[in-house]
Amino acid sequence: MLGEKLGSMQLTTRNKVLPANGALPSFETTCEGSGTLAGADVNGVTTFTADMRADGTLYGECPNQGVIMAADGVATFTATGIGTFTEDGGTSFKGMAYCQTSAPSLSSLNGTAVVYDWVVDPEGNASWDLWEWK
């Protein structure tokens, strides 16, 4: 069941094309931005990869390459998601993220499954909205 909204971030993205998997492309995306998470002001930096699948959807993965920085420490996260290209030329992903932190302001994220909605417009501006999964 979807629980409390944990926060949201606004980020800018940069894409890089990786070697294709046969006829299907792979992408690497690097993101930077800021917002709020667990009630704390945060900045974030992450890199994830996405592989196009035969049905045109995307499978994305951030294998512990996400960093969230708060005033009292940092958190790292792992995430996976399923995405699609949007009609306007952007992308949209839905998925799960799992955080690890020793920062007191973000400690409620430890052991929490986080559901996310990630939307990128054609110019590379992204919004990342996060909710607790109960």
DSSP file (Angstrom, degrees, kcal/mol; ACC not computed):
  #  RESIDUE AA STRUCTURE BP1 BP2  ACC     N-H-->O    O-->H-N    N-H-->O    O-->H-N    TCO  KAPPA ALPHA  PHI   PSI    X-CA   Y-CA   Z-CA
    1    1 A M              0   0    0      0, 0.0   133,-3.0     0, 0.0     2,-0.3   0.000 360.0 360.0 360.0 137.6    0.0    0.0    0.0
    2    2 A L  E     -A  133   0A   0    131,-0.2   131,-0.2   132,-0.1     3,-0.1  -0.527 360.0-174.9 -70.5 130.2    1.3    3.5   -0.9
    3    3 A G  E     -     0   0A   0    129,-3.4    -1,-0.1    -2,-0.3   130,-0.1  -0.010  36.3 -22.8-106.3-149.8    2.1    5.4    2.3
    4    4 A E  E     -     0   0A   0    127,-0.1   128,-2.6     1,-0.1     2,-0.4  -0.262  66.5-107.4 -63.6 141.9    3.2    8.9    3.2
    5    5 A K  E     -A  131   0A   0    126,-0.2   126,-0.3     1,-0.2    -1,-0.1  -0.604  30.5-167.3 -70.5 126.7    4.9   11.1    0.6
    6    6 A L  E     -     0   0A   0    124,-2.3    32,-2.7    -2,-0.4    33,-0.6   0.691  49.7 -71.8 -91.6 -21.6    8.6   11.3    1.6
    7    7 A G  E     -AB 130  37A   0    123,-1.4   123,-2.6    30,-0.2     2,-0.3  -0.958  37.6-115.6 157.8-175.5    9.7   14.1   -0.6
    8    8 A S  E     -AB 129  36A   0     28,-1.5    28,-2.3    -2,-0.3     2,-0.3  -0.986  15.2-159.7-155.3 154.3   10.5   15.3   -4.1
    9    9 A M  E     -AB 128  35A   0    119,-1.9   119,-2.5    -2,-0.3     2,-0.5  -0.969  12.2-143.7-136.1 151.2   13.5   16.6   -6.0
   10   10 A Q  E     +AB 127  34A   0     24,-2.8    24,-1.8    -2,-0.3     2,-0.3  -0.978  32.9 172.3-113.3 127.0   14.1   18.6   -9.1
   11   11 A L  E     -AB 126  33A   0    115,-2.5   115,-3.4    -2,-0.5     2,-0.4  -0.896  30.7-132.5-134.6 159.2   17.1   17.5  -11.1
   12   12 A T  E     -AB 125  32A   0     20,-2.8    20,-1.8    -2,-0.3     2,-0.3  -0.910  28.0-151.9-109.4 145.6   18.8   18.1  -14.4
   13   13 A T  E     - B   0  31A   0    111,-2.1     2,-0.4    -2,-0.4    18,-0.2  -0.842  14.0-164.7-120.4 152.6   19.9   15.1  -16.5
   14   14 A R  E     - B   0  30A   0     16,-2.1    16,-2.5    -2,-0.3     2,-0.3  -0.998  17.6-151.6-132.3 132.6   22.7   14.4  -19.0
   15   15 A N  E     - B   0  29A   0     -2,-0.4     2,-0.4    14,-0.2    14,-0.2  -0.773  11.9-173.3-109.1 150.3   22.5   11.3  -21.2
   16   16 A K  E     - B   0  28A   0     12,-2.2    12,-2.9    -2,-0.3     2,-0.4  -0.997  25.0-126.7-137.3 135.2   25.1    9.2  -22.8
   17   17 A V  E     - B   0  27A   0     -2,-0.4    10,-0.2    10,-0.2     3,-0.1  -0.711  26.9-160.4 -83.7 131.3   24.5    6.3  -25.3
   18   18 A L  E     - B   0  26A   0      8,-2.6     8,-0.7    -2,-0.4    10,-0.0  -0.566  40.2 -66.5-100.9 168.3   26.2    3.1  -24.3
   19   19 A P  E     -     0   0A   0      0, 0.0    -1,-0.2     0, 0.0     8,-0.0  -0.316  63.8-110.0 -55.4 137.5   27.0    0.1  -26.5
   20   20 A A  E     -     0   0A   0      2,-0.1     2,-1.0     5,-0.1     3,-0.1  -0.260  11.8-126.5 -69.7 155.2   23.8   -1.5  -27.7
   21   21 A N  E >  S- B   0  24A   0      3,-3.1     3,-1.5    31,-0.1     2,-0.5  -0.806  77.1 -58.9 -98.8  87.1   22.6   -4.9  -26.6
   22   22 A G  T 3  S-     0   0    0     -2,-1.0    -2,-0.1     1,-0.2     0, 0.0  -0.635 120.7 -17.2  69.9-123.5   22.1   -6.3  -30.1
   23   23 A A  T 3  S+     0   0    0     -2,-0.5    -1,-0.2    -3,-0.1    -3,-0.0   0.400 121.8  92.1 -92.4   2.4   19.7   -4.0  -31.9
   24   24 A L  E <  S-B   21   0A   0     -3,-1.5    -3,-3.1    28,-0.1    30,-0.1  -0.852  73.7-127.4-105.6 129.9   18.4   -2.5  -28.6
   25   25 A P  E     -     0   0A   0      0, 0.0    27,-2.6     0, 0.0     2,-0.3  -0.288  14.4-154.9 -75.1 156.5   20.0    0.7  -27.2
   26   26 A S  E     -BC  18  51A   0     -8,-0.7    -8,-2.6    25,-0.2     2,-0.3  -0.961  11.0-163.1-126.2 147.5   21.4    1.3  -23.7
   27   27 A F  E     -BC  17  50A   0     23,-2.8    23,-2.4    -2,-0.3     2,-0.4  -0.939  13.4-152.1-131.7 150.9   21.7    4.7  -22.0
   28   28 A E  E     -BC  16  49A   0    -12,-2.9   -12,-2.2    -2,-0.3     2,-0.4  -0.994  17.4-167.2-119.4 131.4   23.6    6.1  -19.1
   29   29 A T  E     -BC  15  48A   0     19,-3.1    19,-2.6    -2,-0.4     2,-0.4  -0.975   6.8-164.7-123.1 130.7   22.0    9.1  -17.3
   30   30 A T  E     -BC  14  47A   0    -16,-2.5   -16,-2.1    -2,-0.4     2,-0.3  -0.941  14.4-170.8-111.8 136.8   23.7   11.4  -14.8
   31   31 A C  E     -BC  13  46A   0     15,-2.7    15,-1.9    -2,-0.4     2,-0.3  -0.946  12.8-179.7-131.6 146.8   21.5   13.6  -12.6
   32   32 A E  E     +BC  12  45A   0    -20,-1.8   -20,-2.8    -2,-0.3     2,-0.3  -0.992  28.0 107.0-141.7 142.5   22.1   16.5  -10.2
   33   33 A G  E     -BC  11  44A   0     11,-1.9    11,-2.8    -2,-0.3     2,-0.3  -0.986  44.0-109.4 176.4-165.9   19.6   18.5   -8.2
   34   34 A S  E     +BC  10  43A   0    -24,-1.8   -24,-2.8    -2,-0.3     2,-0.3  -0.916  37.0 121.5-147.2 169.2   17.9   19.4   -4.9
   35   35 A G  E     -BC   9  42A   0      7,-2.1     7,-2.7    -2,-0.3     2,-0.4  -0.950  56.5 -58.8 169.7-149.1   14.7   19.1   -3.0
   36   36 A T  E     +BC   8  41A   0    -28,-2.3   -28,-1.5    -2,-0.3     2,-0.3  -0.970  38.5 176.8-128.5 145.4   13.4   17.7    0.3
   37   37 A L  E >  S-BC   7  40A   0      3,-2.3     3,-2.1    -2,-0.4   -30,-0.2  -0.960  74.0  -6.9-148.9 128.7   13.4   14.2    1.6
   38   38 A A  T 3  S-     0   0    0    -32,-2.7   -31,-0.1    -2,-0.3    70,-0.1   0.820 130.4 -56.4  54.3  33.5   12.2   12.9    5.0
   39   39 A G  T 3  S+     0   0    0    -33,-0.6     2,-0.3     1,-0.3    -1,-0.3   0.437 115.5 112.6  82.5   0.0   11.7   16.6    5.9
   40   40 A A  E <  S-C   37   0A   0     -3,-2.1    -3,-2.3    65,-0.1     2,-0.4  -0.812  72.4-116.0-107.5 145.6   15.3   17.6    5.2
   41   41 A D  E     +C   36   0A   0     -2,-0.3    30,-0.5    -5,-0.2     2,-0.3  -0.655  48.0 179.9 -72.9 131.4   16.7   19.9    2.5
   42   42 A V  E     -C   35   0A   0     -7,-2.7    -7,-2.1    -2,-0.4     2,-0.3  -0.921  29.6-151.2-136.4 157.9   18.8   17.7    0.3
   43   43 A N  E     -CD  34  69A   0     26,-2.0    26,-3.5    -2,-0.3     2,-0.4  -0.940  24.0-161.3-120.2 149.3   21.0   17.7   -2.8
   44   44 A G  E     -CD  33  68A   0    -11,-2.8   -11,-1.9    -2,-0.3     2,-0.3  -0.977  18.5-178.0-138.6 149.9   21.5   14.6   -4.9
   45   45 A V  E     +CD  32  67A   0     22,-2.3    22,-2.9    -2,-0.4     2,-0.3  -0.991  20.3 158.2-140.1 134.3   23.8   13.2   -7.5
   46   46 A T  E     -CD  31  66A   0    -15,-1.9   -15,-2.7    -2,-0.3     2,-0.4  -0.994  27.6-153.4-153.8 158.3   23.2    9.9   -9.3
   47   47 A T  E     +C   30   0A   0     18,-1.0     2,-0.3    -2,-0.3   -17,-0.2  -0.998  23.4 169.1-131.7 131.0   24.1    7.8  -12.3
   48   48 A F  E     -C   29   0A   0    -19,-2.6   -19,-3.1    -2,-0.4     2,-0.3  -0.942  22.7-137.0-136.9 162.4   21.8    5.1  -13.7
   49   49 A T  E     -CE  28  61A   0     12,-2.4    12,-2.6    -2,-0.3     2,-0.4  -0.873  12.1-164.4-116.7 152.4   21.6    3.0  -16.8
   50   50 A A  E     -CE  27  60A   0    -23,-2.4   -23,-2.8    -2,-0.3     2,-0.5  -0.997   2.6-160.4-138.4 133.0   18.5    2.1  -18.8
   51   51 A D  E     -CE  26  59A   0      8,-2.5     8,-2.5    -2,-0.4     2,-0.2  -0.944  20.2-127.3-113.6 130.7   18.2   -0.7  -21.4
   52   52 A M  E     - E   0  58A   0    -27,-2.6     6,-0.2    -2,-0.5     2,-0.2  -0.562  25.8-146.9 -73.5 139.4   15.5   -0.7  -24.0
   53   53 A R    >   -     0   0    0      4,-3.1     3,-2.6    -2,-0.2    -1,-0.0  -0.639  29.2 -99.1-103.4 165.3   13.6   -4.0  -24.1
   54   54 A A  T 3  S+     0   0    0      1,-0.3    -1,-0.1    -2,-0.2    -2,-0.0   0.765 122.0  56.8 -56.8 -28.2   12.0   -5.7  -27.2
   55   55 A D  T 3  S-     0   0    0      2,-0.1    -1,-0.3     1,-0.0     3,-0.1   0.420 120.9-105.6 -85.9   3.7    8.6   -4.3  -26.3
   56   56 A G  S <  S+     0   0    0     -3,-2.6    29,-0.3     1,-0.3    -2,-0.1   0.309  83.1 120.8  92.2  -9.3    9.9   -0.7  -26.3
   57   57 A T        -     0   0    0     27,-0.1    -4,-3.1    -5,-0.1     2,-0.4  -0.338  57.9-126.0 -79.2 170.4    9.9   -0.2  -22.6
   58   58 A L  E     -EF  52  83A   0     25,-2.6    25,-2.8    -6,-0.2     2,-0.5  -0.934   8.4-153.0-119.0 141.0   13.0    0.6  -20.6
   59   59 A Y  E     -EF  51  82A   0     -8,-2.5    -8,-2.5    -2,-0.4     2,-0.3  -0.973  22.1-167.3-110.6 122.0   14.5   -1.2  -17.6
   60   60 A G  E     -EF  50  81A   0     21,-2.9    21,-2.1    -2,-0.5     2,-0.4  -0.845   8.6-175.6-114.9 148.4   16.6    1.1  -15.4
   61   61 A E  E     -EF  49  80A   0    -12,-2.6   -12,-2.4    -2,-0.3    19,-0.2  -0.998  18.5-172.3-143.8 135.6   19.0    0.4  -12.6
   62   62 A C  E     - F   0  79A   0     17,-3.1    17,-2.0    -2,-0.4     2,-2.0  -0.875  18.6-160.4-122.1  94.4   21.0    2.5  -10.2
   63   63 A P  E    S-     0   0A   0      0, 0.0    15,-0.2     0, 0.0    17,-0.1  -0.481  70.0 -53.0 -83.3  76.6   23.3    0.0   -8.5
   64   64 A N  E    S+     0   0A   0     -2,-2.0    14,-0.2    13,-0.1    35,-0.0   0.858 107.8 120.5  60.2  38.3   24.2    1.9   -5.3
   65   65 A Q  E     +     0   0A   0     12,-0.3   -18,-1.0   -18,-0.2     2,-0.4   0.048  43.4 101.9-115.6  21.3   25.4    4.9   -7.4
   66   66 A G  E     -DF  46  77A   0     11,-1.3    11,-1.6   -20,-0.2     2,-0.4  -0.906  48.9-171.1-108.8 135.9   22.9    7.4   -5.9
   67   67 A V  E     -DF  45  76A   0    -22,-2.9   -22,-2.3    -2,-0.4     2,-0.5  -0.992   6.2-171.5-127.7 130.5   24.0   10.0   -3.3
   68   68 A I  E     -DF  44  75A   0      7,-2.9     7,-2.6    -2,-0.4     2,-0.5  -0.990  12.1-157.9-120.1 125.4   21.7   12.2   -1.3
   69   69 A M  E     +DF  43  74A   0    -26,-3.5   -26,-2.0    -2,-0.5     2,-0.2  -0.910  13.3 175.7-112.3 125.3   23.4   14.9    0.8
   70   70 A A  E >   - F   0  73A   0      3,-3.3     3,-1.4    -2,-0.5   -28,-0.1  -0.698  48.3 -98.0-113.6 171.0   21.8   16.6    3.8
   71   71 A A  T 3  S+     0   0    0    -30,-0.5     3,-0.1     1,-0.3   -29,-0.1   0.797 123.5  42.5 -60.5 -28.7   23.3   19.1    6.2
   72   72 A D  T 3  S-     0   0    0      1,-0.2     2,-0.3    31,-0.0    -1,-0.3   0.263 127.3 -50.6-106.5  12.5   24.1   16.3    8.8
   73   73 A G  E <   -F   70   0A   0     -3,-1.4    -3,-3.3    30,-0.2     2,-0.3  -0.942  59.9 -75.5 151.3-170.2   25.3   13.6    6.5
   74   74 A V  E     -F   69   0A   0     -2,-0.3    28,-0.9    -5,-0.2    29,-0.6  -0.825  21.5-156.7-124.2 160.3   24.8   11.5    3.3
   75   75 A A  E     -FG  68 101A   0     -7,-2.6    -7,-2.9    -2,-0.3     2,-0.3  -0.965   8.4-153.6-128.1 149.4   22.6    8.6    2.2
   76   76 A T  E     -FG  67 100A   0     24,-2.4    24,-2.4    -2,-0.3     2,-0.3  -0.865  16.1-165.9-114.6 158.2   23.3    6.3   -0.7
   77   77 A F  E     -FG  66  99A   0    -11,-1.6   -11,-1.3    -2,-0.3     2,-0.4  -0.991  19.6-150.9-146.8 156.1   20.6    4.4   -2.6
   78   78 A T  E     + G   0  98A   0     20,-2.0    20,-2.5    -2,-0.3     2,-0.3  -0.941  26.8 177.8-116.4 141.5   20.0    1.6   -5.0
   79   79 A A  E     -FG  62  97A   0    -17,-2.0   -17,-3.1    -2,-0.4     2,-0.3  -0.993  17.0-173.3-146.8 153.2   17.0    1.8   -7.4
   80   80 A T  E     +FG  61  96A   0     16,-2.2    16,-1.9    -2,-0.3     2,-0.3  -0.966  17.8 162.1-137.3 155.2   15.3   -0.1  -10.2
   81   81 A G  E     -FG  60  95A   0    -21,-2.1   -21,-2.9    -2,-0.3     2,-0.4  -0.994  35.0-121.6-166.7 164.9   12.4    0.9  -12.4
   82   82 A I  E     -FG  59  94A   0     12,-2.5    12,-2.2    -2,-0.3     2,-0.3  -0.953  38.5-179.4-114.2 133.0   10.4    0.4  -15.6
   83   83 A G  E     -FG  58  93A   0    -25,-2.8   -25,-2.6    -2,-0.4     2,-0.3  -0.801  18.7-160.2-131.9 170.6   10.1    3.3  -18.0
   84   84 A T  E     - G   0  92A   0      8,-2.1     8,-2.2    -2,-0.3     2,-0.3  -0.963  30.8-107.5-141.6 157.6    8.7    4.5  -21.3
   85   85 A F  E     - G   0  91A   0    -29,-0.3     6,-0.3    -2,-0.3     2,-0.2  -0.710  39.7-131.0 -81.0 140.5    9.4    7.3  -23.7
   86   86 A T    >   -     0   0    0      4,-2.3     3,-1.8    -2,-0.3    -1,-0.0  -0.525  19.6-109.8 -90.9 161.9    6.7   10.0  -23.5
   87   87 A E  T 3  S+     0   0    0      1,-0.3    -1,-0.1    -2,-0.2    -2,-0.0   0.794 117.5  55.7 -60.2 -29.5    4.9   11.5  -26.5
   88   88 A D  T 3  S-     0   0    0      1,-0.0    -1,-0.3     3,-0.0     3,-0.1   0.446 126.3 -95.4 -86.5   1.4    6.7   14.8  -26.1
   89   89 A G  S <  S+     0   0    0     -3,-1.8    -2,-0.1     1,-0.2     2,-0.1   0.514  91.2 105.6 100.7   5.9   10.2   13.2  -26.2
   90   90 A G        -     0   0    0     33,-0.0    -4,-2.3    34,-0.0     2,-0.3  -0.133  62.8-116.2 -96.4-162.1   10.9   12.7  -22.5
   91   91 A T  E     -GH  85 120A   0     29,-1.6    29,-3.0    -6,-0.3     2,-0.4  -0.952  13.9-159.3-137.4 159.3   10.8    9.6  -20.3
   92   92 A S  E     -GH  84 119A   0     -8,-2.2    -8,-2.1    -2,-0.3     2,-0.4  -0.985  11.8-176.9-140.9 128.1    8.8    8.4  -17.3
   93   93 A F  E     -GH  83 118A   0     25,-3.2    25,-2.9    -2,-0.4     2,-0.4  -0.948   9.5-167.6-125.2 146.4    9.9    5.7  -14.9
   94   94 A K  E     +GH  82 117A   0    -12,-2.2   -12,-2.5    -2,-0.4     2,-0.3  -0.990  35.3 111.9-126.1 139.3    8.2    4.0  -11.9
   95   95 A G  E     -GH  81 116A   0     21,-1.7    21,-2.6    -2,-0.4     2,-0.3  -0.925  54.3 -72.8-174.2-160.8   10.1    1.9   -9.5
   96   96 A M  E     -GH  80 115A   0    -16,-1.9   -16,-2.2    -2,-0.3     2,-0.3  -0.929  28.5-169.4-126.2 146.2   11.6    1.2   -6.1
   97   97 A A  E     -GH  79 114A   0     17,-2.6    17,-2.4    -2,-0.3     2,-0.4  -0.968   6.2-159.2-134.3 152.2   14.5    2.7   -4.2
   98   98 A Y  E     -GH  78 113A   0    -20,-2.5   -20,-2.0    -2,-0.3     2,-0.3  -0.994  14.0-157.9-135.2 124.8   16.3    1.6   -1.0
   99   99 A C  E     -Gi  77 110A   0     10,-0.6    12,-0.7    13,-0.5     2,-0.4  -0.682  10.9-165.5-106.4 154.8   18.5    4.0    1.1
  100  100 A Q  E     +G   76   0A   0    -24,-2.4   -24,-2.4    -2,-0.3     2,-0.3  -0.994  25.6 151.8-133.9 131.8   21.3    3.5    3.6
  101  101 A T  E     -G   75   0A   0     -2,-0.4   -26,-0.2   -26,-0.2     9,-0.1  -0.997  43.5-162.8-156.4 155.0   22.3    6.4    5.8
  102  102 A S        +     0   0    0    -28,-0.9   -27,-0.1    -2,-0.3     5,-0.1   0.293  62.8 116.7-114.0   1.7   23.8    7.4    9.1
  103  103 A A    >>  -     0   0    0    -29,-0.6     3,-1.2     1,-0.2     4,-0.7  -0.577  64.3-141.8 -70.1 123.6   22.5   11.0    8.8
  104  104 A P  G >4 S+     0   0    0      0, 0.0     3,-0.8     0, 0.0     4,-0.3   0.873  98.8  55.6 -54.6 -39.4   20.1   11.6   11.6
  105  105 A S  G 34 S+     0   0    0      1,-0.2     3,-0.2     2,-0.1   -65,-0.1   0.734 117.2  35.1 -69.1 -20.5   17.8   13.7    9.4
  106  106 A L  G X4 S+     0   0    0     -3,-1.2     3,-2.3     1,-0.1     4,-0.3   0.343  83.7 107.4-111.7   4.0   17.4   10.8    6.9
  107  107 A S  G X<  +     0   0    0     -3,-0.8     3,-1.3    -4,-0.7    -2,-0.1   0.733  66.4  70.9 -61.7 -23.6   17.6    7.8    9.2
  108  108 A S  G 3  S+     0   0    0     -4,-0.3    -1,-0.3     1,-0.2    -2,-0.1   0.680  89.4  65.3 -65.8 -14.3   13.8    7.1    8.8
  109  109 A L  G X  S+     0   0    0     -3,-2.3     3,-2.1     2,-0.1   -10,-0.6   0.723  75.3 105.5 -79.2 -21.9   14.7    5.9    5.3
  110  110 A N  B <  S+i   99   0A   0     -3,-1.3   -10,-0.1    -4,-0.3     3,-0.1  -0.392  94.4   6.5 -61.0 130.2   16.8    3.0    6.5
  111  111 A G  T 3  S+     0   0    0    -12,-0.7     2,-0.5     1,-0.2    -1,-0.3   0.599 102.9 126.4  74.4  10.9   14.9   -0.2    6.0
  112  112 A T    <   -     0   0    0     -3,-2.1     2,-0.6   -13,-0.2   -13,-0.5  -0.874  57.7-137.9-106.3 132.0   12.1    1.6    4.1
  113  113 A A  E     -H   98   0A   0     20,-0.5    20,-2.7    -2,-0.5     2,-0.5  -0.781  25.2-156.5 -82.6 124.3   11.0    0.5    0.6
  114  114 A V  E     -HJ  97 132A   0    -17,-2.4   -17,-2.6    -2,-0.6     2,-0.4  -0.917   5.6-154.0-112.0 122.4   10.5    3.7   -1.4
  115  115 A V  E     -HJ  96 131A   0     16,-2.6    16,-2.7    -2,-0.5     2,-0.3  -0.748  21.8-167.8 -89.6 137.4    8.2    3.9   -4.4
  116  116 A Y  E     -HJ  95 130A   0    -21,-2.6   -21,-1.7    -2,-0.4     2,-0.4  -0.917  26.4-156.0-132.1 159.0    9.1    6.6   -6.9
  117  117 A D  E     -HJ  94 129A   0     12,-2.2    12,-2.4    -2,-0.3     2,-0.5  -0.992  19.1-172.1-126.4 118.7    7.8    8.4  -10.0
  118  118 A W  E     +HJ  93 128A   0    -25,-2.9   -25,-3.2    -2,-0.4     2,-0.4  -0.966   5.3 178.2-119.4 119.0   10.6    9.8  -12.2
  119  119 A V  E     -HJ  92 127A   0      8,-2.3     8,-2.4    -2,-0.5     2,-0.4  -0.987   6.6-171.4-127.8 128.6    9.6   12.1  -15.1
  120  120 A V  E     -HJ  91 126A   0    -29,-3.0   -29,-1.6    -2,-0.4     6,-0.2  -0.974  13.9-143.8-120.1 129.1   12.0   13.8  -17.5
  121  121 A D    >   -     0   0    0      4,-2.6     3,-2.1    -2,-0.4   -30,-0.1  -0.336  37.9 -93.8 -82.3 172.6   10.9   16.4  -20.0
  122  122 A P  T 3  S+     0   0    0      0, 0.0    -1,-0.1     0, 0.0   -33,-0.0   0.725 124.8  57.3 -61.4 -21.0   12.5   16.7  -23.5
  123  123 A E  T 3  S-     0   0    0      2,-0.1  -110,-0.1  -111,-0.0     3,-0.1   0.464 121.7-103.3 -88.0  -1.9   15.0   19.3  -22.2
  124  124 A G  S <  S+     0   0    0     -3,-2.1  -111,-2.1     1,-0.3     2,-0.5   0.591  73.2 141.8  92.0  11.8   16.3   17.0  -19.5
  125  125 A N  E     -A   12   0A   0   -113,-0.2    -4,-2.6  -115,-0.0     2,-0.3  -0.776  32.4-166.3 -88.0 126.0   14.5   18.6  -16.5
  126  126 A A  E     -AJ  11 120A   0   -115,-3.4  -115,-2.5    -2,-0.5     2,-0.4  -0.839  19.7-159.3-118.6 149.1   13.4   15.8  -14.1
  127  127 A S  E     -AJ  10 119A   0     -8,-2.4    -8,-2.3    -2,-0.3     2,-0.5  -0.990   7.8-165.8-121.7 137.9   11.1   15.5  -11.1
  128  128 A W  E     -AJ   9 118A   0   -119,-2.5  -119,-1.9    -2,-0.4     2,-0.4  -0.953   5.8-173.6-126.5 109.4   11.5   12.7   -8.7
  129  129 A D  E     -AJ   8 117A   0    -12,-2.4   -12,-2.2    -2,-0.5     2,-0.4  -0.875   7.9-163.4-107.2 136.9    8.6   12.1   -6.3
  130  130 A L  E     +AJ   7 116A   0   -123,-2.6  -124,-2.3    -2,-0.4  -123,-1.4  -0.957  10.9 178.7-129.9 137.5    9.0    9.5   -3.5
  131  131 A W  E     -AJ   5 115A   0    -16,-2.7   -16,-2.6    -2,-0.4     2,-0.3  -0.945  32.9-108.9-131.7 152.7    6.5    7.7   -1.2
  132  132 A E  E     - J   0 114A   0   -128,-2.6  -129,-3.4    -2,-0.3     2,-0.6  -0.615  26.7-140.0 -76.7 139.9    6.9    5.1    1.5
  133  133 A W  E      A    2   0A   0    -20,-2.7   -20,-0.5    -2,-0.3  -131,-0.2  -0.919 360.0 360.0-100.4 122.6    5.7    1.6    0.6
  134  134 A K              0   0    0   -133,-3.0  -132,-0.1    -2,-0.6    -1,-0.1   0.409 360.0 360.0-103.3 360.0    3.9    0.0    3.6
